[in-house]
Amino acid sequence: MPMLTLLECGLSTAFASGMDATQAAIVEEKSVLFRYETFIGSDFQPQLCAFRDNSRIGEFAPRLRELVQEATADLVARISALDAISSDLYGRRAKLVIVLPEIDDASGLDRISLSSLGRDLIDEMCSSLSNDLGLIISETVIRAAGHAGVGSAVADHLIEPSPELADIVLVAAVDSYNDRQRLNRLNDQKRLFTKQNQFGFVPGEAAGILLFKRKTATTSSLQVLGAGHMVESVKEDQEADSVFTALSEAAFTATEMALKSSNERSISAWIADWNNSRYRATELSFAIHRLNAACLQEGLSPVYPALEFGDVGAAYGCLAIILARSARSFPSIFSVDHAEASAAQENTFLVSAGSVMSGLRSAMVLSTS
């Protein structure tokens, strides 16, 4: 059956540069949430944010470059420490997909600017991956797809596998709301969390890189068994009735691919991108109701990384997969009971996501051991 095996990953978050440093900060119960004194929200109070630099408002493009450089360096360091993987990768051809925020002209994220930034980020990553690991990037793709972009990219590789495609696939994603024009736009839309807007989100930032190999006998702690994507007709910014079918259908596609239509309720953990939004809460409740009897273990409730990291936008999919891979290292994300169970058995995760502007919804089923 189609499968992607995660060989290694790299991460950069508001907590720290690197996966190990991020895990250590969370174990130490550090918080990235703070009141941004240089940005006043709609309630005339400093805006609650989740950025690493709490002294100044950054700029979108430079901040994304910093995050991607840190995540790439983390990936390179982790692979370099694994002789078997690093020697296998040297001289291999690979495909690189980078997921960016959705196009939003009013926020300064126009198609031309995102395309140019994406090419620059890809050039920097290709140079590092070639010089440090000997990987030959033979194909590149830029997706301005937001939260659901990573899941959608993974779905494409599972649903339409092609023998001529490189068997090594890298999926990178990056986003940061630490930019005055983006924050102003979100503030005007009343989408940020304030005392007056209890259903807004806390803006965050992150970058992640996932190194996959197509179906392989290599022992791995995480495999992607299924993925699906659909488009929701009623967007988050629209006032209209909806039965929110897209997220559920994407999840059913992913679970049917992974579980082969078995009647077992195999999903033991669910990572969702709910960020305090009323729309997303309603949509998620529909999905929980539909999936509960079909594939979820009894009493299962999703976990929400945005409550710990802030909303990391397009980087969410990479972050979610890295969290699933190391569930025992993130006790504040996953319950103690689940962390203890993870140590002794294989777990099956559902990762769901929804993009704001396009209505894209994606879901992935992951197996960890």
Secondary structure, 3 states (H helix, E strand, C coil): CCCEEEEEEEEEECCCECHHHHHHHHHCCCCCCEEEEEEECCCCCEEEECCCCCCCCCCHHHHHHHHHHHHHHHHHHHHHCCHHHHHHHCCCEEEEEEEECCCEHHHCECHHHHHHHHHHHHHHHHHHHHHHHCCEEEEEEEEECHHHHHHHHHHHHHHCCCCCCCCEEEEEEEEECCCHHHHHHHHHCCCECCCCCCCCECECEEEEEEEEEECCCCCCCEEEEEEEEEECCCCCCCCCCCCCHHHHHHHHHHHHHHHCCCCCCCECEEECCCCCCHHHHHHHHHHHHHHHCCCECCCCCCECCHHHHCECHHHHHHHHHHHHHCHHHCCCCCCHHHHHHHCCCCEEEEEEEECCCCCEEEEEEEEEC
